[in-house]
Amino acid sequence: MMAICCLWFPADGASVFDVASIKPSKPGAQRASCKVLPGGHLFVCHNVTVELLLRLTLSYVPAAIKGAPSWLGDLYDVDARTESEITEDELATPMLALFRDRFGLVAHEETVQQTVYILEQAKSGAILNPSAPGTEYSFTRSDEKVVVKGETMEHFSGLLGRRPDLNALVIDKTGLAGKFDFTFPYISAGNPRDLPADATPEIVKRTEAAVTSTFDAVGAIGLRLRPEKRDGTALVIEQLHKPTEN
């Protein structure tokens, strides 16, 4: 049976942004970013979709958001200030208030059955190297591979769930604690046979060297993704309009 629950907005007196600027991103902007600046009084995003902002607020994968308007992929810049200090882990409350006040969000949650993926070690075992003490998270990408350092399996699971061929919750059941360094193949969204005739040599090289499946990529580092049906929570949007003027 499907259960329906209201979406709780911050109560009066809860932490909210004192001032927030929301503007369409400049045409041609390339890099997307979102972070709380040092000091905890400024939350800044550049060139991010409304969908991403909503997922940062409520931790939903795209497949679990129902009734979303077509413009949810529009790009915006956000500059939000608060008198009280906040951390990235505390963003949900002021962000939810921002969606209520500036986007007119009205929504509820429903319990639905959905496919999740269990990240676990393959029979051959994980091919991961424990990170040196003090290693910070980083990744570098080339035409053939992605080199990751200082990664936890919990964080890695969250990143995998955003891949287009998964678009689902990924649950870490590897049993691997701590941080790891590893390299896995560059994951391409295309196939060499599907490239246009005038594709640049760089694009051809990258696509030929890459795997096209997240399942194959994690298999290259001794992990696997096992699908499983579970009850989960979907966000059903009843009302959401483009943000009001600053």
Secondary structure as UniProt FT lines:
FT   STRAND          4..6
FT   TURN            12..13
FT   STRAND          19..24
FT   TURN            27..28
FT   STRAND          33..36
FT   TURN            38..39
FT   STRAND          42..49
FT   HELIX           50..58
FT   HELIX           62..64
FT   STRAND          65..66
FT   HELIX           70..73
FT   STRAND          75..81
FT   HELIX           88..90
FT   HELIX           92..102
FT   STRAND          106..121
FT   TURN            123..124
FT   STRAND          129..130
FT   TURN            133..134
FT   STRAND          138..141
FT   STRAND          145..151
FT   HELIX           153..161
FT   TURN            164..166
FT   STRAND          170..172
FT   STRAND          180..185
FT   HELIX           192..194
FT   TURN            197..198
FT   HELIX           201..209
FT   HELIX           214..219
FT   TURN            220..222
FT   STRAND          223..239
//
